[in-house]
Amino acid sequence: MTTKIRDPAPVINTQSYAYDFANGTDTMLKAAGGHAYVFAGIGLLESPGDKQFALPPGVSGTSVTVVGESRTIPVIDGAFVDNFAAEYTHHVYRVAL
């Protein structure tokens, strides 16, 4: 089993929360260990490019860690923006609750 699958397993196995980021991505929102996790990929029939994620109420982090990519994104006015370069691009984000 690779670490790319094994490491996020405890988060993936938690309850999902209903939240619509309404930005042309397919998402899954989870919470574990004092953090919210957003799993995101390009939505069906959507275009690559920059996507804005408005964080749900109760998520108060000032920066988002892009899991497995060694980078962070600032949260400005309760939202962050990231790029999806191709239709198969996906990211996992971690932000403090």
Secondary structure by P-SEA (a helix, b strand, c coil): ccccccccccccccbbbbbbccccccbbbbbcccbbbbbbcccccccccbbbbbccccccccbbbcccccccccccccbbbbbbccccbbbbbbbcc
